[in-house]
Each structure stands twice: as C-alpha cells, then as structure tokens.
Amino acid sequence: MKTVSEFHSLNASTALVSVWYRGRRLDLPEGANLAAALLAVGITSFRETPVSGAPRGPYCMMGACFDCLVTIEGVTRQACMLEVSAGLRISSLADPQGGQDAL
C-alpha cells in the first residue's frame, strides 16, 4: 500500500487547522477544498458503495458525480463542494458518528 500521496498542496504557507476524519485528527489547510485536502494527505477512498462495498473517492471535483460523499454534523455532503474549516467532524456514510476521536 502506498503511503505517499500523488496529490500535493499548491500553497504550503496556508495556516493548518485540525479536523477529524473517521475519528482521526488531520491538520489541513484552512479554506482549501475539502476533497483536495483529503487527497493531499493520502485519503483516496471517501465512502463505499452500498451494494458491493467498492471504494469511491473524488472523481469530477465539481459536484456532478457524488462519489466524494461524506457526512458532516449528520448531513451528507459532497466533499468537493466544501472548504476546510477548524473542527470539522467528517465521517463516511457507513460510519455517521465518525468513530472515536483520537486524543
């Protein structure tokens, strides 16, 4: 399994904020596109399909395909249509509670 992302942040000087993704703390650039920021830290699978369990991640990056669906504060959203902000609690559709927060 690859541990280094093929995606990189274009602006390394942007302030980082803490968010929680599936119970794991991540430091992401504030104001960045959420889907792009998750890809840049190596997260490529955002959800699994309900029937086969196949992994899905961002595809179109413009809100047309719905492959980047995540749950934030109990609401299903498209990650590609959101900006990173401090304290986001992001979970998958299968784990709407987001797991346990790591301290």
C-alpha positions in Angstrom: 0.0 0.0 0.0 1.3 3.4 -0.9 1.9 5.8 2.0 2.8 8.9 0.0 0.1 10.8 -1.8 0.3 11.6 -5.5 -1.5 14.9 -4.7 0.2 17.9 -3.2 -0.9 21.2 -1.7 -0.2 24.2 -4.0 0.1 26.7 -1.2 2.3 25.4 1.6 2.1 28.7 3.5 -1.7 28.4 4.3 -2.5 28.0 8.0 -3.4 24.5 9.1 -6.4 23.7 11.2 -7.4 20.5 12.9 -10.3 18.4 11.6 -11.5 14.9 12.4 -11.8 12.3 9.7 -13.3 8.9 10.7 -12.1 9.6 14.2 -8.5 10.5 13.1 -7.2 14.0 13.6 -5.8 15.7 10.5 -4.2 19.1 10.0 -5.5 20.5 6.7 -5.1 23.9 5.1 -7.8 26.3 6.2 -10.1 27.4 3.3 -8.8 24.6 1.0 -11.2 22.4 -1.0 -12.0 19.6 1.4 -11.8 16.8 -1.2 -8.5 18.1 -2.5 -7.1 18.5 1.0 -8.0 14.9 1.9 -6.5 13.6 -1.3 -3.3 15.6 -0.5 -2.9 13.8 2.9 -3.3 10.4 1.2 -7.1 9.7 1.7 -8.4 8.4 -1.6 -11.5 6.4 -0.5 -14.2 8.6 1.0 -17.0 6.0 1.0 -18.0 2.5 -0.1 -20.8 1.7 -2.5 -23.9 0.2 -0.7 -24.2 -2.9 -2.8 -20.6 -4.1 -3.5 -18.6 -2.2 -0.9 -16.3 -0.9 -3.6 -14.3 2.2 -2.6 -15.2 5.6 -4.0 -13.4 8.9 -4.0 -13.4 12.2 -5.7 -13.9 11.9 -9.5 -15.2 15.1 -11.1 -14.3 17.6 -8.4 -17.2 19.9 -9.4 -20.2 18.3 -7.7 -21.7 16.3 -10.6 -20.8 12.7 -9.7 -21.4 12.3 -5.9 -18.5 9.9 -5.4 -17.0 12.1 -2.7 -19.9 11.9 -0.3 -19.1 12.3 3.4 -21.2 13.0 6.5 -20.6 16.3 8.4 -22.6 17.0 11.5 -25.1 14.4 10.5 -25.6 15.8 7.0 -24.5 14.0 3.8 -22.4 16.4 1.7 -20.1 16.4 -1.3 -16.5 17.0 -0.1 -15.6 18.7 -3.4 -18.1 21.4 -2.7 -16.8 22.3 0.8 -14.0 24.3 2.3 -11.8 23.1 5.2 -12.6 24.9 8.5 -11.4 24.2 12.0 -13.2 21.5 13.9 -14.9 19.7 11.1 -16.0 16.2 12.0 -16.1 14.2 8.9 -17.3 10.6 8.6 -18.2 8.1 6.0 -21.8 7.3 5.1 -21.3 3.9 6.8 -20.0 5.5 10.0 -22.1 8.6 10.5 -20.8 9.0 14.1 -17.2 9.4 12.8 -15.8 6.8 15.2 -13.9 7.7 18.3 -11.9 10.9 18.4 -8.2 10.3 18.9 -6.7 12.4 21.7 
